[in-house]
Amino acid sequence: MNITSLYAPVHIDDSSVVGEQCVFGYPKEARLRDEQRKPGSVLIGDPVSIGPECLVANQVVVYEGVRIGAGCVIEDRVRIGYNSTIGERTRMVYGAYVCDRVTVGADACVAGFVCDGTTIGERSTVMGELVHEYTRPHEGWWGADEEPPVIEPDSVVGYGARVVGGVRIGPRSYVAAGAVVTKDVPPEHVVTGVNIHTPAVEWPGRRLRGLLQHWQSMPSSRTP
């Protein structure tokens, strides 16, 4: 079925299910400001596409230019900002707040806060906060274009963890719940506390043993 809103054309595959009180194709701020400056002009946003066999729950807000791949689950109260891409079979959960121009790979799971321009790799889980450094507030809200975090494939950012600035996590790295990351995390490391990095092969804990063994068995793993 094809739906044309006041702001952006929307295509939702016939096999997908959509809940109640959802908004699709909402225009980005710049487009709304242009309309305010030129009243009566027609707002035509970038198209929204939702692939086959998706489940979109209630009170979901999807801005213009968003592309959602096949088989995704978008839970209640999720927000996806403009020109973002969600890979196939990904789950957006717990009211995730995804800002603008975010790229999420296939088979990922995302909750928490994800800042503009972030990249989240395939099969990764993000339950914490991915934020900019915000070191130049004097330049205005739109004046500074800061580097976002990059979460490489098969990595985990635990609940309540915070990744700050243009740092790179992984691949196959684990940021524990409540940890703070302001430095790059090498492949196959565990992060606890504030920037405490432990190679996965040296991790003494039992609870991550199954995950670490799984990483080691992967063909792309760099662990001997």
C-alpha positions, 0 to 999 in steps of 0.5 A, spaced: 500 500 500 502 507 498 500 512 503 502 520 501 502 524 507 502 532 507 510 531 508 513 525 505 510 519 501 510 512 505 510 505 502 509 500 507 509 493 504 502 489 505 505 484 509 507 488 514 503 490 521 502 497 523 499 499 530 495 505 533 497 512 533 503 512 529 506 517 524 510 516 518 514 521 514 514 527 519 518 532 516 525 534 518 526 541 522 529 544 516 523 543 512 518 545 517 523 552 518 522 553 510 515 552 510 514 557 516 519 562 512 514 561 506 507 560 508 503 556 503 509 552 500 508 545 499 512 540 503 514 534 500 519 530 504 524 524 502 520 518 502 519 512 507 520 505 506 518 499 510 519 492 508 516 486 508 514 482 514 515 488 519 512 489 525 511 496 527 507 497 534 504 503 537 506 510 538 512 510 533 514 516 530 518 515 523 521 521 520 522 522 512 527 519 508 527 512 513 528 506 510 526 499 514 528 493 512 524 486 511 522 483 518 524 488 523 520 489 529 519 496 532 516 496 539 512 501 542 514 509 542 520 508 538 523 514 534 527 514 528 530 520 525 530 523 518 534 519 513 536 513 517 536 506 515 535 500 519 537 493 516 533 487 516 531 483 522 533 488 526 529 490 533 528 497 535 526 496 543 524 499 549 522 506 546 529 507 543 530 514 541 534 514 534 536 521 532 538 523 524 542 520 519 543 513 523 545 507 520 543 500 523 545 494 520 542 487 519 540 483 525 541 488 530 538 490 537 537 497 539 534 501 545 536 507 549 539 514 545 543 514 539 546 520 536 546 523 529 550 520 524 551 514 528 553 507 525 551 500 528 554 494 525 550 488 524 548 483 529 550 488 534 546 490 541 546 497 543 542 498 550 546 504 552 547 511 550 551 513 544 552 521 544 556 526 541 562 530 546 558 536 545 564 541 546 562 546 542 555 549 544 557 556 543 557 555 535 549 553 536 545 547 535 546 546 528 553 550 527 558 544 530 558 537 526 561 532 531 564 525 530 559 520 532 560 513 535 561 507 530 559 500 533 562 495 529 559 488 528 557 483 533 559 488 539 555 490 545 553 496 549 550 494 555 544 497 559 546 504 562 553 504 558 555 511 555 559 511 549 562 519 548 564 522 541 567 519 535 570 513 538 570 506 535 567 500 538 570 493 536 568 488 532 566 483 537 567 487 543 563 488 550 561 494 553 559 492 560 552 495 563 554 502 566 561 503 563 563 509 560 567 509 553 571 515 551 577 512 547 577 507 542 575 499 544 580 494 540 576 488 537 575 482 542 575 487 548 571 487 554 570 494 557 568 496 565 568 502 569 571 508 565 575 506 559 578 499 563 579 495 557 580 487 558 582 483 552 577 478 551 582 472 552 584 474 558 577 476 561 576 472 568 568 472 568 564 466 567 557 470 565 560 472 558 564 465 557 559 463 552 559 469 548 566 470 548 567 463 545 562 464 540 566 470 538 572 466 538 569 461 533 567 466 528 571 465 521 573 473 522 575 472 529 582 475 530 583 471 536 588 464 535 
